[in-house]
Amino acid sequence: MFFAKNKNRFFAAIAVLSLALGITACVKTEFDEPPVGGEPVTLTTNKTIAELKALHVTAGGFDKITEDIIIGGEVVMDDRSGNYYKTLVIQDASGGIEIKFNDGFLFQQYPLGRTLYIRCKDLILTDYNNLTQLIGSTVEENGVLSDVGLTEAQARSKVVKGPFATTPLAPKEISISDLNPSLISTFVRLSDVQFAKLDTAKTYADPVTQFSLNRTIEDCSHQQLLVRTSGFSDFASQLTPTGKGYIEGVLNVFGTTYQLALRNASGAQMTGTRCGASTGTETSIDISAIRSIFTGTTTSAPANRKIKGIVISDRLGKNLNNRNLYIQDGTAGIVVRFDAEHFFNLGDEIEVIISEQEISEFNKLLQLNNVPVDNAVVVSTGNTLTPRIATIAEINTNFNAWESTLVTIVNATITGGATLSGNRTVNDGTGSIAMFTQTAATFSGTATPAAPVTLTAIVSDFNAKQIIMRNANDIQQ
């Protein structure tokens, strides 16, 4: 009897073990691909996404949805790459919205291209630094409400999976100047853009610390947009492109700053020639012709052009920004502002490719702005350009034509301070003009001459007519 009871227990144990092994054998170690179709959809949308977002009226707060609102849209951002976390973005013809969840791996059920329908009643609209979001609930801690994403139960009851789009939603082609609130949380593409020089060949984020980072893209007019990438994304360690091309992703906002988030590593395709880069076929253009292009509003230089002239500013005198120089040819002069510190010296003859570079004013001083420093090369060194000998009355009369050129004023009296540092007044008996010397200039501590001098300087502008010295040798007693 005892044996029979234990025998029965033995066979029972074998049966349990076999069942356990059978169950283990059925466990799948890989996820299925999402089903091609969706669940049968019997829902009809009754508001657009834009209309839903308009119900969020408490900036920085929470607005509970009390109506039986149903929205629908295509998933244009999921969490597969790790650039978004527990978050989806869906988009319809009116706009897009972020939906926050309490669980991750959303792409397993709600991947890119899938249509989703959301029963919004009892869900909550909020925003994160002006970015509108749809959430599941709130939790209070120390008197402060925080958002909670849709729970698993809410996802089951509120989110209905529709079919995949027959043709995935194409990104909207925009330019940086097109950015506006209606594009937030939508899929966009920007063409003819490049990463700013200092952000090329850099990791999108910090894969070691997993810190998110901003990188900057720009168009050929130097309008800029931030690209924000999570340190947890699977492309965080990849390097940003060095060329020009297109970039696509979902637009978002942080405060008042627009940001672009890539959906995956293939979102940036930039293998073309960078803005203004040499084609080897550039033709020369006079500086006076460049100046004549500017008619009061920011514009661009013609394509396939270069200028050549003598550097009349002295970087070693430190009386100007180390990215700027004044260049003069036989027709006129202009400021070239490079995208990085330059090392061109007074008397260098240089050639600068200016194709499609910005022509603009900074405090009324005309400049070629953000020219890649690699676009300039030295043709020869040690050149001397003879200054135009002129009275201050003549300088004031011809100021616009002579801006950024070299002049010599005879019998000039300098007043306004014990040293040359700061704003001083120069008078030669025919008129007066301001002269400014930066405190960082190597000659800023030089005593202001008590007697009239011969003064050589560059005709410049800072919201008013002025001249600037290059170095201490510009004053001759």
C-alpha positions in Angstrom: 0.0 0.0 0.0 2.8 2.3 0.9 4.6 1.4 -2.3 1.5 1.9 -4.4 0.9 5.4 -3.0 4.5 6.5 -3.7 4.4 4.9 -7.1 1.4 7.1 -7.9 3.3 10.1 -6.6 6.2 9.2 -8.8 4.1 9.1 -11.9 2.4 12.3 -10.9 5.7 14.0 -10.6 6.8 12.7 -14.0 3.6 14.1 -15.5 4.1 17.5 -13.9 7.7 17.6 -15.2 6.6 16.7 -18.7 4.0 19.4 -18.6 6.6 21.9 -17.5 9.0 20.9 -20.2 6.2 21.1 -22.7 5.4 24.6 -21.6 9.0 25.7 -21.6 9.4 24.3 -25.1 6.6 26.5 -26.3 8.1 29.7 -24.9 9.3 32.0 -27.8 12.5 33.9 -27.3 11.8 36.3 -30.2 8.9 38.7 -30.7 6.6 38.2 -33.6 6.6 40.8 -36.3 3.5 43.1 -35.9 0.5 41.7 -37.7 0.0 43.2 -41.1 -3.6 44.0 -40.5 -5.2 45.6 -37.5 -8.1 44.7 -35.3 -11.5 45.3 -36.9 -12.1 49.0 -36.6 -15.7 50.1 -35.9 -14.7 53.5 -34.6 -15.2 56.8 -36.4 -13.2 59.8 -35.5 -15.1 62.9 -34.4 -12.3 65.4 -33.9 -9.0 66.1 -35.6 -5.8 66.0 -33.7 -5.6 69.8 -34.1 -9.0 70.2 -32.6 -8.1 67.9 -29.7 -4.9 69.8 -28.9 -6.9 73.1 -28.9 -8.7 71.7 -25.8 -5.4 72.1 -23.8 -5.9 75.5 -22.4 -4.0 75.3 -19.1 -0.4 76.0 -20.0 1.9 73.8 -17.9 -1.2 72.2 -16.3 -3.7 69.4 -17.0 -7.0 69.4 -18.8 -9.1 66.3 -18.4 -11.1 65.3 -21.5 -14.8 64.8 -20.6 -16.2 64.4 -24.1 -16.5 61.2 -26.1 -13.7 62.2 -28.4 -12.2 59.8 -30.9 -9.1 60.7 -32.9 -7.1 58.7 -35.4 -3.8 59.0 -37.0 -0.8 57.2 -38.3 2.2 56.4 -36.1 5.0 58.7 -37.3 7.4 58.1 -34.3 7.8 55.0 -32.2 10.3 53.9 -29.6 12.1 51.3 -31.7 15.4 53.2 -32.0 15.3 54.4 -28.4 15.2 58.1 -29.4 11.7 58.3 -27.9 10.9 56.5 -24.6 7.5 55.1 -23.8 6.1 57.6 -26.3 4.4 57.6 -29.7 3.5 60.3 -32.1 0.5 60.0 -34.3 -0.4 62.3 -37.1 -3.5 63.1 -39.2 -4.1 65.7 -41.9 -4.5 68.4 -39.3 -1.3 67.8 -37.2 0.3 65.5 -34.7 0.4 64.8 -31.0 2.6 62.9 -28.5 1.0 60.0 -26.6 2.8 59.0 -23.4 2.5 55.4 -22.1 3.5 53.8 -18.8 5.3 50.9 -20.6 8.0 50.6 -23.3 8.6 48.5 -26.4 5.6 50.2 -27.9 6.8 49.5 -31.4 5.9 45.8 -30.9 2.2 46.8 -31.1 2.2 50.3 -32.5 5.0 50.5 -35.1 5.6 53.2 -37.6 2.9 53.3 -40.3 0.2 51.7 -38.2 -3.1 53.6 -37.9 -4.3 54.1 -34.3 -7.6 55.2 -33.0 -7.7 56.8 -29.5 -10.8 57.0 -27.3 -9.8 60.1 -25.5 -12.5 60.4 -22.8 -11.0 60.6 -19.3 -7.5 60.9 -20.7 -5.6 64.1 -20.0 -4.0 66.8 -22.1 -0.8 68.4 -20.7 2.4 69.9 -22.1 6.1 69.6 -21.4 7.7 73.0 -22.1 5.0 73.9 -24.7 5.0 70.4 -26.2 1.4 69.2 -26.0 1.0 65.5 -24.8 -1.8 63.1 -24.3 -1.4 61.2 -21.0 -3.3 58.6 -18.9 -3.5 60.2 -15.5 -1.7 62.3 -12.9 -0.1 61.6 -9.5 0.4 64.0 -6.7 3.6 64.2 -4.6 4.3 66.9 -2.1 1.4 68.9 -3.5 2.8 68.8 -7.1 1.0 66.9 -9.9 3.0 64.8 -12.3 1.9 63.1 -15.5 1.5 59.3 -15.8 1.4 57.7 -19.2 -1.4 55.4 -20.3 -1.3 52.2 -18.3 -1.6 48.8 -19.9 -5.2 48.6 -19.0 -5.9 52.1 -20.5 -4.0 51.1 -23.6 -6.2 48.1 -24.0 -9.4 50.1 -23.6 -8.4 53.4 -25.2 -6.1 52.5 -28.1 -7.4 50.6 -31.1 -5.0 49.3 -33.6 -6.0 49.9 -37.2 -4.3 48.7 -40.4 -1.0 49.7 -41.7 -1.1 52.5 -44.2 -1.0 51.3 -47.8 1.5 54.0 -48.5 3.4 55.3 -45.4 3.0 58.9 -44.7 5.6 61.0 -46.5 7.4 63.7 -44.6 6.3 67.2 -45.3 9.0 69.2 -47.2 9.8 72.3 -45.3 12.6 74.8 -44.9 13.9 76.2 -41.6 12.1 79.5 -42.2 8.8 77.5 -42.4 8.9 76.4 -38.8 5.6 77.2 -36.9 3.5 75.6 -34.2 1.2 73.7 -36.6 4.2 71.5 -37.6 5.0 70.4 -34.0 4.7 66.6 -33.6 4.6 66.0 -37.4 6.9 64.2 -39.7 9.0 66.7 -41.8 12.0 66.7 -44.1 14.4 69.6 -44.6 16.5 69.5 -47.8 19.7 71.3 -48.8 20.8 71.5 -45.2 24.0 70.5 -43.4 25.3 70.1 -39.9 27.1 73.3 -38.7 30.8 72.9 -39.1 31.5 72.5 -35.4 28.9 69.7 -35.2 30.1 67.6 -38.1 31.6 64.2 -37.5 30.4 64.3 -33.9 28.3 61.6 -32.2 24.6 62.4 -32.2 24.5 61.9 -28.4 26.9 60.6 -25.7 26.7 56.8 -25.8 29.0 56.5 -22.8 27.1 58.6 -20.3 23.9 58.2 -22.3 23.3 61.9 -22.1 21.1 63.5 -24.8 22.8 66.1 -26.9 21.9 68.9 -29.3 23.5 69.2 -32.7 22.8 72.1 -35.1 21.8 71.9 -38.7 21.8 74.9 -41.0 20.8 75.9 -44.5 22.9 77.9 -47.0 21.5 81.1 -45.5 22.7 80.0 -42.1 19.3 79.6 -40.6 19.6 77.0 -37.9 17.6 74.2 -36.2 18.6 71.9 -33.3 18.7 68.2 -33.7 18.0 66.6 -30.3 19.1 62.9 -29.8 18.7 60.7 -26.8 21.8 59.0 -25.4 19.8 55.8 -25.3 19.1 55.8 -29.0 20.7 53.0 -31.0 22.4 55.5 -33.2 23.8 57.7 -30.4 27.4 56.7 -31.2 27.1 57.3 -35.0 28.8 60.4 -36.4 26.9 63.3 -37.9 27.4 63.7 -41.7 29.9 66.1 -43.0 28.2 67.0 -46.3 24.9 68.6 -47.4 21.6 66.8 -48.1 18.3 66.1 -46.3 17.3 65.3 -42.8 13.9 64.0 -41.7 12.2 63.4 -38.4 9.5 64.6 -36.0 9.5 68.2 -35.1 9.1 69.2 -31.4 9.6 72.2 -29.3 11.3 73.0 -25.9 10.0 76.3 -24.6 10.3 78.5 -27.7 13.1 76.5 -29.4 12.2 74.1 -32.2 14.0 70.7 -32.2 14.1 67.8 -34.7 14.2 64.2 -33.5 15.3 61.5 -36.0 13.2 58.4 -36.1 16.3 56.2 -36.9 19.8 56.5 -38.1 18.8 56.7 -41.8 17.0 60.0 -41.2 20.0 62.1 -42.2 21.3 61.6 -45.7 24.0 64.3 -46.4 26.6 63.3 -48.9 26.5 66.4 -51.2 28.9 69.3 -51.4 28.5 71.7 -48.5 27.2 75.2 -48.9 29.7 77.5 -50.6 32.3 74.8 -51.0 34.7 75.1 -53.9 33.8 73.5 -57.2 37.1 74.5 -58.7 35.3 76.6 -61.4 34.6 79.8 -59.4 35.0 83.1 -61.2 36.2 86.3 -59.6 33.8 89.2 -58.7 34.8 92.7 -57.6 34.0 93.6 -54.0 32.1 96.6 -55.2 29.8 94.2 -57.1 29.2 92.2 -54.0 28.4 95.4 -52.0 25.9 96.5 -54.7 23.9 93.2 -54.3 22.9 94.2 -50.8 19.8 96.5 -50.9 18.9 96.6 -47.2 17.8 93.0 -46.4 19.9 89.9 -45.9 20.7 88.2 -49.2 23.2 85.8 -50.7 26.2 86.1 -53.0 25.8 84.5 -56.4 26.8 80.9 -56.9 30.2 80.0 -58.2 31.9 83.2 -57.2 35.1 84.3 -55.4 36.7 87.5 -54.3 40.4 88.5 -54.1 42.0 91.3 -52.2 44.4 92.5 -49.5 43.8 92.0 -45.8 43.8 95.5 -44.3 43.0 94.5 -40.7 45.6 93.3 -38.3 44.5 90.3 -36.2 47.7 90.6 -34.1 46.5 94.1 -33.0 43.5 92.4 -31.5 41.2 95.3 -32.2 38.6 93.1 -33.8 36.8 89.8 -33.4 39.2 86.9 -34.3 36.7 85.6 -36.8 36.6 88.9 -38.7 38.8 90.6 -41.2 38.6 93.5 -43.6 39.6 92.9 -47.2 40.0 95.5 -49.9 40.5 95.3 -53.6 40.9 98.0 -56.2 37.1 98.7 -56.1 36.0 98.5 -52.5 36.3 96.8 -49.2 34.1 94.5 -47.1 34.2 92.5 -43.8 34.5 88.8 -44.1 33.2 87.0 -41.0 34.4 83.4 -41.0 32.7 80.5 -39.2 35.8 80.0 -37.1 38.9 81.8 -36.0 41.2 82.7 -38.9 44.9 83.2 -39.2 45.3 85.6 -42.1 47.6 88.5 -41.5 47.8 92.2 -42.4 49.1 92.4 -46.0 48.1 88.9 -47.0 46.5 88.8 -50.4 43.8 86.2 -50.1 41.2 84.5 -52.3 37.8 83.7 -50.7 35.1 81.5 -52.2 31.8 83.3 -51.4 29.4 81.2 -53.4 25.9 81.6 -51.9 27.3 83.1 -48.7 25.1 85.4 -46.7 25.5 89.1 -47.3 24.1 91.0 -44.3 24.6 93.9 -41.9 25.8 93.6 -38.3 25.1 96.9 -36.5 25.0 98.6 -40.0 28.4 97.2 -41.0 28.1 95.1 -44.3 29.7 91.7 -44.1 29.9 88.3 -45.8 28.7 86.2 -42.9 29.7 82.8 -41.7 32.1 82.0 -44.6 33.8 78.7 -44.0 37.4 79.5 -43.1 38.5 76.7 -45.4 37.1 78.7 -48.3 40.0 81.2 -48.0 43.5 80.7 -49.2 46.6 83.0 -49.2 47.8 84.0 -52.6 50.8 86.1 -51.4 52.1 87.8 -48.3 53.7 91.1 -47.3 51.6 93.3 -49.6 51.2 97.0 -49.0 48.0 98.8 -49.9 48.3 102.6 -50.0 45.6 104.2 -48.0 43.4 106.9 -49.4 44.4 110.3 -48.1 41.2 112.0 -47.1 39.7 114.6 -44.8 37.1 113.7 -42.3 34.6 115.7 -44.2 35.3 113.6 -47.3 35.1 110.4 -45.3 31.7 111.4 -43.9 30.4 112.4 -47.4 31.6 109.2 -49.0 31.1 106.9 -46.0 29.0 104.2 -47.6 31.3 103.8 -50.6 34.4 103.9 -48.5 33.2 101.6 -45.7 35.8 98.9 -44.9 38.6 100.6 -46.8 41.8 102.2 -45.5 42.2 106.0 -45.1 44.8 108.3 -43.8 43.8 111.5 -42.1 46.5 114.3 -41.8 46.6 116.7 -38.9 44.2 114.7 -36.8 43.5 115.5 -33.2 42.3 112.7 -30.9 40.3 113.6 -27.8 38.0 112.0 -25.2 40.4 110.1 -22.8 43.8 109.7 -21.5 44.4 106.5 -23.5 43.1 105.2 -26.8 40.8 102.6 -25.2 37.1 103.0 -25.9 35.3 105.7 -27.8 37.4 108.7 -28.8 36.7 111.7 -31.2 39.0 112.5 -34.1 38.9 116.0 -35.6 41.0 117.5 -38.5 39.4 120.9 -38.8 37.0 119.8 -41.6 34.8 117.6 -39.4 34.8 114.9 -36.7 34.3 111.2 -36.5 34.2 108.6 -33.7 37.1 106.2 -33.3 36.7 103.0 -31.2 39.5 100.8 -29.7 38.7 97.6 -27.8 40.2 97.2 -24.4 41.7 93.9 -25.6 43.7 95.7 -28.3 47.4 95.6 -27.9 47.6 99.4 -28.1 44.5 100.3 -26.0 46.7 101.5 -23.1 48.7 103.8 -25.4 48.4 107.4 -24.2 46.2 109.6 -26.4 48.6 112.0 -28.4 48.4 115.6 -27.1 49.4 117.0 -30.5 47.9 116.5 -34.0 49.0 113.3 -35.7 48.8 111.5 -39.1 46.3 108.7 -38.5 45.7 105.7 -40.6 42.5 103.7 -39.9 39.7 101.6 -41.4 36.4 103.2 -42.2 33.9 101.2 -40.2 30.4 101.3 -38.7 28.7 100.4 -35.5 25.2 101.9 -35.9 27.1 105.1 -36.6 30.1 106.3 -38.6 33.4 105.4 -37.0 37.0 104.5 -37.8 39.2 101.9 -36.2 42.9 101.6 -35.9 44.8 98.4 -36.7 47.9 98.7 -34.5 50.1 101.2 -32.8 51.9 102.1 -36.0 48.7 103.7 -37.4 49.6 106.8 -35.4 52.5 108.8 -36.8 53.6 111.9 -34.9 
